[in-house]
C-alpha cells in the first residue's frame, strides 16, 4: 500500500521557520522524483520545490528561492522541506508528491496545513 504521510505543518509567525517532512512507503522511493506542492484557498496547486532521484538536483519556485530548501534521504524514504523567513503568502496546504523518474506513475500525500500569521 502506497503512502505519503506529511508532518510538520502548523501556525507560525511571519519570519519564522517550519520543517515539513514526508514519509514514503509502499514503493521504491529512490527511483521517484520528489516534490512539494502547495495550494492556497481559491488558488491553483503550485509546485514549490522538486528534488530528483539519484543526482538530487533541485529546483524551486521563484517565490521561495533562497528561503526554502528541499532534501531527501533515500535510506529513510523521506523528503523534507525546510522553510525559513516565512511570509503570510506562504499560507497553504502543502502536499508531498512522488513521480516515477521514467514512468507515468505518481502519488500524492494528504497534505499538511501551514499558516503564517501574527
Number of C-alpha atoms within 10 A of each C-alpha: 5 12 15 23 18 22 17 15 18 14 14 18 14 17 14 14 16 19 16 21 23 26 18 23 15 9 15 12 23 18 16 22 22 29 27 26 19 22 19 17 9 6 9 9 15 14 17 23 23 25 22 20 19 12 7 15 12 16 16 19 14 9 11 17 12 12 13 20 20 24 20 22 13 15 8 11 16 20 26 22 23 15 20 17 15 22 18 15 12 20 20 21 18 27 25 29 23 23 19 19 16 9 8 7 10 13 16 17 19 13 22 21 19 22 21 21 16 9
